[in-house]
Amino acid sequence: MMELAKDTDRKQGDGKKIVSRGDAILLMIAAALAAVVTTALSVSGIAGYFTGPVTLELPVSSTNQTASGLGLGATGHYTTLSATIPSLPSEPAALLAWSAALDQLGVLAILTLVFLLAYRLRSAVLFSAKSVWIIGACGVVLALAGTVGQVLNGWGLTRVADMVAGTGRNPGESVILEAEFTTGPLMLGIVLVLVAAVFQYGRRLQKDTEGLV
């Protein structure tokens, strides 16, 4: 009788879920819907670069465009120009389109990670080879897509800013083109790769523990 009770408890423990089936399905559905919505918006934005008109925040800093009427004795100058362009030239349009596509690829990597981990969380076996591969691959994609996408976006905006400022530049006036770069996607991608390494270590510990039971 005692052995039968132990076998029953072991079977119940083996079937234990980390999260409920309903919660996992809700997470999977939410991730899938977010992927569809963000992809549709990204495709619409990419098409707008080629069809126009498009409004861009251009990184233009002109020495003559100083801000007036500032309090506390502050001085400053404008660093961006919100410009509506009827039709973008093909080169910057392509750069901005590729940048948007790579940004969306990074978003899809995160949503794919949520979807697949929600699927894996339905069971108690989380530290698996598939989980390690999923997290590591999503981290690499996010780091590369986010970094390259920002470089292309800065390059494209700088090209457009140069074209816009070139015709309206006064004699002797200098215009500085500034491209912004954030390390967020790169750092998050590296963190995910490190998490994948932790999962790999957990997988080894899980195997060692199963061998002792």
N, C-alpha and C positions, 0 to 999 in steps of 0.2 A: 504493500500500500504506500509506504514512504517513497519507494522508487517511482511509482506511478504518479504521485503528487509532484515529485521533482521534475519528471518528464513533462508534466502539464505546465508547470511554472516556466520551464525552459522554452516550451513552444510559445507560450504567451509572451515571454520576453523577446523571442525572435521576431514576433509579429508586431512589436511595439513601434508606433510611428512617432517620428520627431514632431511633425505637424500633422493635423488632420487632413484627410483627403480633400475635404471641401475647401480648406484654407489654401492648400497647394494649387487646386484648380483655379481658385479666384486669382492667385498671384500669376498663374500662367495666362489666364485670360486677360488680365490687366496689362501684362507685358506685351502680349500679342496685339492688343488694341492700340497701345502706345506706339508700337512699331509701325503699325499701319498708318496711324494719324501723322506721326512725325515724318514718315517717308513721303506721304502725300504732300505735306507742306513743303518738304525739301524739294521735291520734284517741281512743284509750282514755283518756288523761288528760283530754281535753276533755269526753268523756262523763261522767267522774267528777265534774266540777264541777256538773253538773246532776242527777245521780242520787244522789251522796253514798254513804257518808260520805267526806269528804276531809280530809286532814291538811295543814295549812299552817304555814309558818314566818312568824309575824306579827311585824312590826317594832314591838314595844311596849316602851317604856322608861319604867318607873314609878319615881317618886322614892322610894317606900317599899320597892321590891323590890331592896334592896342585897345584894350577895354577902358572905357571912361565911366565916370560916375561911381567909382568904387569907394566904399567906406573904409575907415580906419587907416587912411593914408596908403591903402594897398595899390599896387600897380600890377598889371597883367596883360596878356595878349590871348587872342583866340587860337586854339590848337586844332579845331575841327571845323569842317564846313559841310553842312547838310545840303547836298546838291541833287537835284532831280534831272536826270539825263534822259532825253527822248530815246536815244539808241546808243548802246555801248559799242566801241570798236571790238572787233572779233578777238583780239589777243587778251585784253583784260577781262572780257566776258568769259572766255574759256578758263582763265586762271581762277576767277571767282566761282565759276561753276564747279570746277574740280575741288576747290576748297570746300564748298558747301556739301559736295558729295562725300568727301572724306570726313567732314564733321558728322554727317549723318551715319557714316559707317561706324564712327566711334560711339554714337548713341545706340546703334543697333547692337554693338558689342556688349554694352551694359545691359540692354534689354534681353539679349540672348542669354547672358549670364544669369539674370534673374529667372528667366523662364526655365532653363535647364537645371539650375540649383533647386528651384521649387519642385521640379519633377523628381530630383534625387532626394529631396527632404521628406518625401512620402514614406520612405523606409529608414531604418536605423543605420543602413550602410551608406554613410556619407563620404568617408575617407576611401574613395575608390580611385582607380586609375583614370576613369572617365572624368571624375570631378577635378582631378589634378590637371588633366589636359584642357578641360573647359576653362578653368580659371586662368591658367597660363596663356592660352591662346587669346582669350578676351583681353588680357592685360597687354600682350604684345600688339594686338590690333589697335587698341585704344591709344597706346603710346605713340605708335607710328602714324596713325591716321590723324590724331590730334596735333602732333608736331608739324607734319608735312602740310596739313590743312591750314594751319596758322601762317606758315611761311608763304604758301600760295596766295592766301588772302591778303597778307601784307604787301606782297609783290604786286598783286592786281590793283589794290587800292592806291598804292604809290604810283603806278602807271597812270591810273585815271586822274589822280590829283595833279600829276605833272602836266597832263594834257589840259586840264581845266585851268590851272594856275598859269600856264604858259602864255595864254592869250590875254589874260587880264593883269599881267604883271607890269608894274610901273618901272620906268627907267631907274636903275640903281637899287631896286628893291630885291631883297633876297627872300626866297621861300624855302623853308625846311620841310622835307617830307618825312614824317615819323610813322613807323609801323609798330603796332603793339604786339607783344608776345607774352603769353602767360604759360607758366610751367605746370598748370593744373593737370591737363590730360597726361602729360609725360609722367608726373609724379604719381598720379592715380594708377597708370599702367604699371609702373614699377612696383607699387604696393600690391597690385593684383598678382604680379609674378612672384613676389615674396610670399603672398598668401598661398599660392600654388605650391611653393616649396614647403610651407608649413603643413599643408594637406598631405604632401608626399611623406613627410616625417610622421604625421599622424597615421597614415596608412601603414607604415612599417611597424609602428607601435601596436596598431590594431592587430596586425598579423602575429606579432610576438605574443600579445595577450591571448589571442585565440589558440595559439599553440600551447599555452600554459593551462587552459581550461580543460 
